[in-house]
């Protein structure tokens, strides 16, 4: 088995290309923007390019003048950007915005069972007592980052409680893959589909959380075990093109880039020594879906929990999406932040 290698200059050029395409997209203050701008924030972390921060500061400040929309769980993804802007500028207003979102999650967000965040895409009770894998990125991972940043034990414990219960509800103990959602009223997984991007949300956030925790925290082993088992299953479902499909277990479903990027980022971060070939194939497959102008192609549109496998297979993948840009940037950044894995970087 050869060690996976890629070129640092090539990766940095790709990052800049994708960032600049993302800057030319018009977003609202919501989860799509939260994921896209998370990617730009990660790009700044590894490149130090001040243009990236200047762009985000201008966009956020202009939006604040217009007024923020009502709070909801999904839009808490924008909290990631607030954290990075605070780190980059030392302006407390961005930390205050992050805290505003965290306090909404702690005090006002709809929950069920043992304090599990209900998936919401508006200020209403959208999906009663449903847990979706998306929430791990939009809320749990954000709350964990903020908790460690300001040393807030309550935030950390709440975030880890979300990881615990989302794994309990969503990870299939037979396949080790994650279902798209759990319905606590029906006590089932609805259509019970192993959706690609759901597995990306889970794998990426668990990989990040695993690095943040230490072995003396009980959830370190819990998350590490869930992630290791999931990645072992996922590498065996990788396509010949190095990608993963929108329905992971259906070879007639299309290859989907945002899921592939999130999964590949998790593989790179987790860095199992026997995953080198899978990481190399993923690199080739993802690069093949980045246009010269930085558009990430073959990204599925926003996807509810569909009724059937066939419904997932017809979700459009023709447009450039914020989550495709953001997860691809997260992947490219992971290559630079895990240099011991990629020998030429």
Secondary structure, DSSP 8 states (H G I E B T S, - for coil): -------HHHHHHHHHHHHHHHHTS---SSHHHHHHHHHHHHHHHHH--HHHHHHHHHHHHHHHHH------TGGGGGHHHHHHHHHHH--HHHHHHHHHHHHHHHHTS-EETTTEE---SSSS--STTEEETHHIIIIIIHHHHHHHHHT-HHHHHHHHHHHHHHHHHHB-TTT--B-SEEETTTTB-TT---BHHHHHHHHHHHHHHHHHS-TTSHHHHHHHHHHHHHHHHHHTT--TTS-EESBTT-TTS-EEHHHHHHHHHHHHHH--GGGHHHHHHHHHHHHTTB-TTS-B-S--------SSHHHHHTS---S--HHHHHHHHHHHHHHHH-TTTSTT-
